[in-house]
Amino acid sequence: MPLNDMREILKHWSPRVETASSLRQSGAMPYAIIEGRMAFLLITSRRSGKWIFPKGAIEPDMTPWESAAVEAQEEAGVTGEISSEIIGTYRTGAGGDNAGLVDVDLYPLRVTQQFDDYKEKGQRMRHWATLSEARRLLADQTLGRLALALHNRMISS
């Protein structure tokens, strides 16, 4: 590709990804602080079985953080106090028939209740992990860095 063509492409390039429906996704980063130590609740993705945080499409009648809290309840079986402030954004494959990339905004969720039965119990595993274990298990390094950012914010405050 000639340099001028590359410059033209980059001039119009945006770091934001637009999906076919032009919607971003939102996700929850479920955590708990027990005896001064922070733990994160990870779940497996349905398709690949990789460790991730709950996420999904933003419901039209909900804020992104409310939608993230619903995903946490359906996918991980937890409820709690969801923050309206994102901890960060990561990019992942849209999966399914949508094949492509999607940006996911992650919202911290301090878990106050965990349920034995929940909507996607038979489709996913869930696992509480310390920060170091979560960073090792998470499929995407960006998720590990976001967990570290939340850890540093919560433990230092």
C-alpha positions in Angstrom: 0.0 0.0 0.0 1.5 3.4 -1.0 2.3 5.8 1.8 -0.3 8.4 0.6 -3.1 5.7 0.8 -2.0 4.8 4.3 -2.1 8.4 5.4 -5.6 8.8 4.0 -6.8 5.7 5.9 -5.2 6.9 9.1 -6.7 10.4 8.7 -10.1 8.9 9.0 -9.3 6.2 11.6 -10.9 6.3 14.9 -9.9 4.4 18.1 -13.6 3.9 18.8 -15.2 0.9 17.2 -18.7 1.2 15.9 -20.7 -2.0 15.8 -23.4 -2.7 13.2 -26.0 -1.4 15.7 -23.7 1.5 16.7 -24.0 0.4 20.4 -21.2 0.0 22.8 -21.4 -2.8 25.4 -21.2 -2.4 29.1 -19.8 -4.8 31.6 -19.5 -5.2 35.4 -16.3 -5.8 37.3 -17.7 -7.7 40.4 -15.5 -7.4 43.5 -15.5 -7.7 47.2 -13.1 -6.5 49.9 -12.7 -9.0 52.8 -10.3 -8.3 55.7 -8.6 -5.6 53.6 -8.0 -7.8 50.6 -9.8 -7.4 47.3 -11.2 -10.3 45.3 -12.7 -10.3 41.8 -15.4 -12.5 40.5 -14.5 -14.0 37.1 -16.8 -15.9 34.8 -16.1 -18.0 31.7 -17.3 -16.9 28.3 -19.8 -19.3 26.7 -18.0 -19.7 23.4 -14.4 -20.1 24.3 -14.5 -20.8 28.0 -11.9 -18.0 28.7 -12.1 -16.0 31.9 -13.8 -12.6 31.6 -16.0 -10.2 33.5 -19.8 -10.2 32.8 -20.7 -8.0 29.8 -23.4 -7.5 27.2 -25.4 -5.1 25.1 -26.7 -2.0 26.7 -30.5 -2.2 27.1 -32.3 0.7 25.5 -34.3 1.6 28.6 -31.3 1.4 31.0 -28.1 3.4 31.7 -24.9 1.5 30.8 -24.2 0.8 34.4 -27.7 -0.5 35.1 -27.3 -2.8 32.1 -23.9 -4.0 33.4 -25.5 -4.8 36.8 -28.2 -6.9 35.0 -25.4 -8.8 33.1 -23.6 -9.5 36.4 -26.9 -10.9 37.9 -27.7 -13.1 34.8 -24.1 -14.3 34.0 -22.5 -14.4 37.4 -25.4 -14.6 39.9 -24.4 -11.6 41.9 -26.0 -8.3 42.8 -24.6 -5.3 44.6 -23.7 -1.6 44.4 -22.8 -0.6 40.8 -20.8 2.5 40.2 -21.9 5.0 37.5 -18.2 5.8 36.9 -16.4 3.5 34.4 -13.1 1.9 35.5 -12.0 1.7 31.9 -12.8 0.4 28.4 -11.4 -2.6 26.5 -11.9 -3.9 23.0 -13.1 -7.5 22.3 -14.6 -9.6 19.6 -18.3 -9.1 19.2 -18.8 -12.9 18.6 -21.7 -14.6 17.2 -23.0 -13.5 13.8 -21.8 -10.0 14.5 -18.1 -10.9 13.9 -16.1 -7.8 14.5 -14.9 -5.7 17.4 -16.8 -3.9 20.1 -15.7 -1.5 22.9 -16.9 -2.5 26.4 -17.1 0.0 29.2 -16.5 -1.7 32.6 -18.2 -0.5 35.8 -17.1 -1.6 39.3 -19.8 -3.6 41.1 -19.3 -4.2 44.9 -21.0 -7.5 45.4 -23.4 -7.7 48.3 -25.3 -10.9 47.4 -24.3 -14.1 45.6 -27.0 -16.5 44.4 -26.7 -20.3 44.0 -29.2 -20.2 41.1 -29.1 -17.7 38.3 -30.0 -17.4 34.6 -26.7 -18.6 33.0 -25.5 -21.0 35.8 -25.4 -24.0 33.5 -23.6 -22.1 30.7 -20.6 -20.6 32.7 -18.3 -21.2 35.5 -17.6 -18.5 38.1 -14.5 -18.1 40.3 -13.4 -15.6 43.0 -9.8 -14.6 42.6 -7.2 -12.4 44.2 -5.7 -9.6 42.1 -2.7 -11.7 41.1 -4.7 -14.8 40.2 -7.3 -12.7 38.3 -4.5 -11.0 36.3 -3.1 -14.5 35.5 -6.5 -16.0 34.5 -8.1 -13.2 32.6 -8.1 -13.8 28.8 -7.3 -10.2 28.0 -4.3 -8.4 29.5 -6.3 -5.1 29.4 -8.8 -6.7 31.8 -6.0 -7.4 34.2 -4.8 -3.8 34.0 -8.3 -2.6 34.7 -8.6 -4.9 37.7 -5.2 -3.5 39.0 -6.6 0.1 38.5 -9.7 -0.7 40.5 -7.6 -2.4 43.2 -5.3 0.6 43.5 -8.2 3.0 43.7 -10.2 1.0 46.3 -7.3 -0.2 48.6 -5.6 3.2 48.7 -8.9 5.0 49.6 
